[in-house]
Amino acid sequence: MKFLIVLSAVVVSCLAQRSPYAGRLPIGFPYVPPSTEAPSALSDRFGEGGTTTTMRLPIEAYGDAELVKRLSALPIDQQPFWLLNWKALEENRNRPQNFPQRGNSFVDSNANAVFV
């Protein structure tokens, strides 16, 4: 009887190490594949058809695209810091640095068994 109690306590403490809500995938930033679906009615809910584009501007330009164009024409050492910083942030947004997922040694990803 004592052996059964000790064994059940060990089993319960081992199963309680990872929450069932955390899933069985490795921990990390998940890769989301790009969507190749046609635009849905939800993406075109304002009836624009996706044909109009607006120029992204830094907040400091106050919506003045001409100012950004004039300042971008200056040499880099004469451009204001807010414009250089905005360009670097936009480049990082367009090409984010992703890291591959590491495997989780505590979870066997090949096992699809569910413990009840």
Secondary structure, 3 states (H helix, E strand, C coil): CHHHHHHHHHHHHHHCCCCHHHCCCCCCCCCCCCCCCCCCCCCCCCCCCCCCCCCCCCHHHCCCHHHHHHHHHCCHHHCCHHHHHHHHHHHHHHCCCCCCCCCCCCCCCCCCCCCC
